């Protein structure tokens, strides 16, 4: 994205959009819609080309066995469990408490079916089918939960915890939640999703070397996202980074990149880390909001605060009914049809990630989703700005300071010295970091102002040219 304000990836079938991934420089929602329409047109040409190839040389599709069904058993479990399920969905319950109700029903379902079979109310061919039926009991209850959640949204307009379609859960924002040794910290909470974000500033030499398909590059801004098992009430020995951490971290990083100051005016390397402390929907957008707060608390002069929101979808494709939900939570995510994450400022969009579980979306859904995301982001921004209205004018006293010195490129060798002897002596004696660019721009980084000035004078003395009448 060296020249373009929008970098958008889009996939489409012959008639509908299937997936979107984008990074943008505060592009207005209207322009995003135009880009989606443009991308869809050209993606469909490729889809048509693939269809023609498939028609000409394609193989017959594999046939898969339909999922196990037993209509009588399903209806029995539905009549038994539905009143409890409906009440649990409508009641304003914590995630784990609601999930415990559903889990209890799943655990008891097998025994309920066994009693019905043995009593003759449910017919099975033999003991093998009886065992199979009992084994699928919990899956049937899970299906009943998801179907009831969808029915309530489509027919009654009621979501989890009886929320409205565009209702966002309570927002909480705090800055400076960690000891002041941390350069910047923030806690962002939305409902039962909570993220603790820290911001650390380093010198130019702290940039991360990244190796990819297009070669090596250096990152001066990094966002690392961690999702420990305890955030969803679980324990695990998982000690490594997975797809979730990489994907969510990249999304939050992309959302903030276009509001960061340039390296010339703010030469620091910036590392932001989000620890998800609890999760009930859209932790990546909590990481995005937390990043904004932590950067502002650290004194990073971002051009505009960025917020993020996740939108969901419950649809009845046969009836052409599509209901968009603001701020997803638990079963709405697992049992819904779409996860549409949008990050942006008051001016426009900075990042999009959309994946769906149905065959595609009509164009009208995108327009409503982007409008809803803009309204939702504005609502969240009010609470964020109440916690910290603008980036701090001063950096943390524990953050390093950077001085720049311009020397003649031909004098770089003098500053470095034979085998790095001179530069190593300066850094070792004064405890500073020195980075030199090919242009002759020298960066001196230190948390000690006195040491920085000594290093600066040392370097200036090395490259100074003799002048008659001076000592």
Order of alpha helices (4+ residues) and beta strands (2+ residues): beta-beta-alpha-alpha-alpha-alpha-alpha-beta-beta-beta-beta-beta-beta-alpha-beta-alpha-beta-beta-alpha-beta-beta-alpha-beta-alpha-alpha-beta-beta-alpha
